[in-house]
Structures are given as structure tokens and as C-alpha cells.
Amino acid sequence: MPGVNKVGVICADGFDAENKRKDGGGRSGAVVEVVGTVLTLLSVAFIIFTFPLTAWMCAKVVQEYERAVIFRLGRVVKGRAKGPGLLWFIPWLDVIQKVDLRTVSFNIRPQEVLTADGVPVKVDAVVFYRVVDPSLWVTRVKNGYAATHSLAQTTLRATLGAHTLTDVLTQRRGITVRMEVLYAATRVWGVQVERVELKDLALPVTLQRCMASEAEAARNARAKMIVAEGEAKASRALMEAASGFSPVAFHLRYLQSLSSVSSSASVVVFSLPTELLDVFISHQALLSTNYTT
């Protein structure tokens, strides 16, 4: 088959070209590595021969809270970042970048977020992070501070958008713990996000009024229920106490009540004999019986 042969020839040519490129890249890399090694050895020999004069040029002090990442001929020197203390380097071959390992904090500016139940809120937060791998921090991200700030802002917006307003108001600590996406995304940059805290949560004025009215109505309802329960308990206690009174004790209690009421000058009290009240009550009971029959 001519067509199949042509396809096979083209594929074979493609594989050969790819292998040639790989071989060429490997050879060029090996050549560059050999040249770098030769230059390094020559530089070290020159520094040793002129040590008293070049000592001040080849030394740098790295603070306790810093680490130094060394680029030699454009490549990161193998091994961990250097420091703290006195650091020796080759000034005409090496480029040093210092990285601060202290905890850094930044504020996320207030931004509008729409919760899962459709309520717009304005929220701001603060993020605490620190660099744990200086080499990744220098080589993996160009502007680590800006990248971490942008990622924290978008992650906070997405996290709050997946929760209702009630969850945002009552479970702030849980929401900050759920921002695991930020922790995992910044780990490849050599950064460890330590804490994310919500600073302020601003609700619309109309929503605040509605929530205040709802809370006030709920408090009034609870207060009325408490008063009603107290009155019911008091009435049952009075009924139980009155059922145990004898006629003489009931009459004495009646007179005592009259004496306590008469102490107020704004109240006019008309005392009636209890016998008259008994007659009136029995008459009312007889009328109600005749009406029902």
C-alpha cells in the first residue's frame, strides 16, 4: 500500500527529528554544564590567589530571618537555600536573592459577595502567611505577594458564595477552616498560609432593619409566653390556696385585702358583707340553670 508506506515514512522521520532534538538539547546542556564547571574552578583559583584583596567582595551576611538563593550562570545552586550567617559566593558568576522567612500579613479589601441564598454582603479579611521554601518562592512565582493576595481574594469570594447568610454569621471559624484550597494552591509556591480571619461583615441597611424587627418580634413573643406561663402558675397556686380556706379564714383574708387596698388614697373601696356575695352568687347560678333548661 503506497499510502501506508508514506505515512510510515513520515512518522519515522518525525520520531527521528524528535530524537535528534533531544540529543542536541542533551549535548548542549552537557556542554553548558562543563563550561560552568570550568569557569567555577577558574574563579575559585583566582579568588584563592588574590584572597586578601577579594575577600570583601566574596562575602555577604545573611540575617537569622533570611535565606539566600544563589543563581550561578542562571541556574539555582543545588542544595538548600544558604544562611543564616556569613555566605561566600563568586561575585562575577553568582546572583543572590534574599528571601524573608518572617510571617507576613495583608488585608483583603472590602468586596461585595453574594451568598448562596442571594444576600449581598460586603466582607474583608486578613491573611497571614510565611515562606517555607525560598527556592520555590523565587523560581515558581514572579510576584509572590501579589499572587497570594489575588488568590486569597478569589478563594474568599468563592467560599462565602457557597454558604448561606446564616452560616456566614454563625460559623465564621468554620468558613476560615474550609479555605483549604488556598493552603493547597500556595504550597507549590513554597508558601504556608497560617491563618485567614474575617475582619468585618457589612450587611445592607434594609436587611439590618429586617433582622432587627425579626429579632424584636421574637423577643416580644418569648416575653409574652413567659408572662402567660407565670400568670397560669399564679392562678393555679391561688386556686389551690383558696380551696383549702375555711369560711372564717376566707373572711379574714378578705378583710386583710381590704386593709391593704385602703392604704392608697387614690382608690375608693366599698366593703360588702360576704353573705351578700354568697346570695348574689347563688342567685346567678340559679338564673344560669333556668336559662339552660
Steps between C-alpha positions, in 0.01 A plus 500: 500500500664828387300718741589289800866508403495878472338532844757264647785698345360828635459359852849359493638836387312673780636263764851543365471879512369485858784275607751730332359799685519315829855393430593854399343644814676245719834571336459878528402465864803286566724752325356788705549300818863427414564867417339605829715257694816627331409863569423419860835328552687785337314754712572307821869483405509871431333577833749280684798668335366850572329416829599800707373736231183319395380386843278803552340448155417130553333521842143591591316486830155334513277585796339240726156555347631490140616238253705556182426333167809499276479498120828394335506563125120525507442174688410446865786352698404152615413449862303696751496877514803644673502673835491633760846634569799572274456398138777455242424542129663585168394858421549485120317166461238502775181699551357494854135550589408526867164372624338607827364208703299705749121485507338758273143628530289690252142623493248395239314816407120503554318337211142417412413131535170331413419218743335173405154632597539814287591754770766761405757559775823699516785312668869558563761269651864474603742227387818385677762304305874427499753358256614145580693420179703799372605323179138437391404852606764648266469262205128407489326838530603843375325721756410276788335769710262609223426141398418395856284809548300437182456129576385572857248756372345267243500203741323703767236610251440144381486361854246756623293457184449132586344575843178663612485822700418309819809282460718805433375675815511201735788289364784742427762268641373210293509707181864597552588135561327402174736719295724198442522585130718798585733286712545239226542752216773704672698196613648457151639854530685415820248693713314387810176687573469500878166671563213669322271710718184692409532856632163656424171400342277788387135436415267733303309749715161363395606148592626620839161662570317182400722287722457743792121493459502122486714474812281751687184311405655174617601658834151645551343163427727327751424768761124458454531124530699537822240741645215269402671200659557703818137608519382143443724373780385782732131430431545129569682581824223739608233243418677234702544744792137615489364147490659430837351809675216464753220763491649680801851499351364616167318789674816601688698493176235718341526756781880497477481571128268792564737649756792479255301661217372787714852623562500665158327840493404474133292184542141496632398170657144394576486215746214252470406219734604160378151368563367743240756376252396141572136586432593677178711210382226243577246719319720520193544121504119450522442738206758318289336163585153628398640644178659173402179301570 
